[in-house]
Amino acid sequence: MYRNRDGADAQPRKRLFSTEDEALDRMAEEAGQASAEAAVAAAAELEASLAVPPDLTAAAFFDVDNTMMMGASIFHFARGLAARKYFTTSDLAGFAWKQIKFRIGGKESPESVRQSREQALSFVAGRSVQELVTLSEEIYDELMANRIWSGTRALAQMHQDAGQRVWLVTATPVELASIIARRLGLTGALGTVAESRDGVYTGRLVGDLLHGKAKAHAVRALAAREGLDLRRCTAYSDSINDVPMLSAAGTAVAVNPDSALRELARTRGWEIRDFRTGRKAARIGVPSVLGAGVLAGAVAAGLAYRRRERS
């Protein structure tokens, strides 16, 4: 026990840090539960139309960015929104700068983390859910459809041919993630859930971004709801950040892995699939920390759009 400046007993620092970690864990769990609930509801119609009798206890879980799709889905989405003047250049620049500081610095205060977390989807505040869904459909066709890795899509098809369900698991907003899954003919998607009331976004998240531990919580929650045996399930990802999700499944596969995941996969005996070649591999397989300017690219896209309009 240590004392603060007025001599009163204070809680040990270790306990304070533990409390913060516990709060983050609770938010990750809440995000996972919300994502699983949304995924089950959205997939009900598609499930009824499956041609192959499903293997009810096995499934496959695929990360999206750099695993199923070349690059980051939210980057392509932001490019599409910027081209449509969905938000101002200054809004984008401010958000991108905060993300760069966080990813390069590695640490922020709890309050700063909270603000960044809420700002991640604050741009939809006051907008209708249907509007975001419509935009997602358009932007997928324009900027994402031709960026799907054929090798990873073939892996997903292998599970489908075996009668297994195939789910995407991503930090991307669940509305966009569900559209990607539907266009690929997959069962559904676990994604970040933005709070909405009466069909309008509040600008807050339900729990946290579906990232890291939250993905594992979502997979476990979905498995519990759907009666899946995780020991018979397979998880695919490119990122060391997804080790919690990969570890939750009986079989883990590293797809287009970053250097840290490649090393860990070799240590644990996980299968490695790499569909990149030459310069494309170097460009797309950069560590996530170097992707700090995901939305900064959207700033450039927005500026380019405005310059073309003026010319």
N, C-alpha and C positions, 0 to 999 in steps of 0.2 A: 504494500500500500504506500502511495506517495501522497504528499499534501500540496494543495494549491497555495497561491500567494497569501490568502488570509488565514492559512493554517488548518483549514477544514480538510477532512479526509476526502480524497478523490479516488475515482475508479482507476485501476491499473490501466496503462496504455494498451496493453495486450488485449484487455477485455473490450476497450473502445473499438479497436480495429476489428475484433471478432464480431462485434455487434454490427458494424458496417458491412462486413462480409455476409453475415446472416441476412441482413436486409436485402443485399444484392441477390443472394440465393433465393429469397422469397419472391423477389420480382421475376427472376428467371423462371421459377416454378410456375408463377401466375401466367407468364407469357406462354409457357409450354402448354398449360391447361387450356388457355384461350385459343391457342393455335390449333390444338387437337379438336376442340369443339367446333371451330369454324370449318376445319378440313372435313370432318365427318358429315356435317350438314351439306357442304358444297358437293361432296362426292356421291351422295345418295342416288341421284338421277343417273349418273354415269355407271355406277355399280350395277344397276338394274339392266343395263344394255350390254354388259360384257358377253362376248360370244363364247369365251372359254370358261368352263366351270372353274370357279376360283379354288385355289388351295387356301383354305380358310385360316391356316395358322402360320403361313410364311408370307413375307413381303420384302420389298427392296426399298431403300431410302437413298435418294440422290441429292447431294448438294447441287446448287445451280451454277453459281459463278465459277468459271474456269473448270468446272466438272462436266455439267451438261451443256453449258453455253460458253462461247469464247468471250472473255471479259466479264465485266460486272453488269448484271441486269439493271441495277438501279442507275448506273452510268448511262446506259442506253435510254432508259426511261427519262432521266433528267434531260438528256439531249433533246428528246422529243418534246418535253414540256417547255424547255427554253425556246425552241423554235416556234412554239405556239404562244409565246409571250405569257406563259402561265405565272411567272414571277419575275421580279425585276433583277437586273444585273447586280445591284448592290445587295439584295437579299441572298443571291447565290454566292457572291464573293464573301460575304460575312460568314455564311455557313461553312463554305469550303475552308476558310482560314481557321476556324475553330477546329474543324476536323483534322487539318494538317498539324496544328499545334498539339492536339491530343495524340495523334498517331506517332509523331516524331518524338515528342516529349515522353510519351509512355504513361504519364500519370497526371491526374488533375485532382482538384479538391472534390469532395462528395457533391457539393453544390454545383460545381462546374460540370461534373459528369451528369447530374440530374438535368441541368439546363440543355446540355448537348443531346441527351437522350430524348427530351421532349421536343427539341427543335428538329430532330430528325424527320418527323412527320408533321411538323406544325404548319408546313406550307399548304396542307389540305384543310386546315381549319375553316369551317364555314362552307366548305364545298360539299356537294352531295356525293354519296357513295356511287351512285349510278354514273355520275360524271367521270369519276376516276376509272370506273370499269370501262366506259366507252373509250376514254383516252388510252387505256392500257391495250385494248384490242387494236386500235389504230397503230400505236407505237410498236407493238409486237410485230405486226405485219411489215412496218417500214424498216425497223432497225434490228430486230432480233431473230426473225424466222430463218435467215440465212447464216446465223452464227451458232447453230446447234452442232455440237460435235457428233459426227455420224458414228464414230466408234462407241461413244457413250450411249447414244440412242440405241445402238444395236444391243448393248448390254441390258438396257431396260426392256427391249423387246424379248430378249432371252427369258427374263423373268415372267413377262406376260404370256409367252408361249407355254410356260410351265404352269399357267393358271394362277400366278401370284399377283398380288396388287403391287403397284409401283407408285411411290409418293415422292414428291420433291420436298426438300427441307431447306429453307432459305431465310435470310434476314430481310429479303425483299417484302414489301407489303403483300399480305395474303391475297388481295384482289388481283394483283399482277401475277403472283405466283400461280394462282388457280388458272388464269388464262393460259400461261405457259404450259401447265400440265394438260389442260383441255386440248390445246392445239397439238400437243404431242401424243394425245390419246392415252394419257396416263390416268391413274385413279384419282389423284388429287394432289393437294399441296399443303404443307405446313409452312406458314409465313408469319411475319410480324403483324400483329392485330392492332389497328388504330381504333380508338374508341369513337363510337358514333351514337347519336341520339336522333330518333325519328328520321333516319336515313341521311343525317348530316354529320360530318366529322367534327369532333371537338378540338382536334389538334393535339390530343394526348394519346399516349400508348397504353394498352392494357398490359400491365406488367412492364416488360423490358423488350428491347429488340430481340428477335429470335436469333441469338448468336451464342456460340460457345456452349456453356452448360444449359442454356435455355433450349437449344436444339435437342439435347439428350432428354430433357424433361418432356418435350413435345412428343418425341418418339415413344417414350415409355407410356405417356398418357394415352396416345393413340393405340398403342398395343393393348393397354388395359381395356379400352373401349371396344376394340375390334376383336378381342380374343386371340391376338397374335402371340406366338411363342418366339420371343426375341432370339432365342438360341438358333432358330431356323431362319432368321432374317439376315439380310446383307445390307451393309451401309457403304456408300461411296462418297469420297470427297477429295479435294485437292489440297486442303489447308490443315496445318497443324492446329488451328483453332477449333477444328471439328473432331479432335480426338475424343472428347466426351461422347459424341454421337457415334463415332466409329466403334468405340469400346462398348457401347450399349448393345450392339448387334453381335450375333454369333460369328458372323464373317465380316471382316473389314477389307475394303479394297481402296488403295490410293490411286486416284485417277489424275493424271497431269500434276503430280504432287510438287509442292514447294520443297525446298531443300531439307527443311526440318522434318516434314512429314515423310519424305523419302527415307531419311536416315532412321526414323522411328519405325517405319514399315519394315525395313530390312531387319531391324533388331527384333521385332515381334513376329516376323515371318508372315506379314500381310502381303497379299498379292499387289503388284504394282502394274498399272496400265497407263501408258503414256501415248497419247494420240498427236502430240506435237512433233514437229520436225524443224530442224534448222533454226532460222531466225525467228520463225513464228513461235517456237518453243521459248526462245529467250524473251520475246516480247510479252507473251501471254502468261508465262510462268513466273513473273516477278513476284517476290514476297509481298504480302498484303500491305506491309508498311509503306512500300513504294507506290501503292495505289491510293495514297492519302488524298490526292486531288481528284477523287472520283467525280465530285460535283464541280470541281474547278473546270473540268472539261466542258461541262454544261455552260459555264460562264463564257468560255471561248466560243461555244456554239451559238449562244445568244448574241454575243457581240458580232460574230460573223453574219448572223441573220440580219441584224440591224444595219450593218454596213452594206449588205447586198440590197436591202430595201431602199437605202438612201441613194445608191448609185443608179 
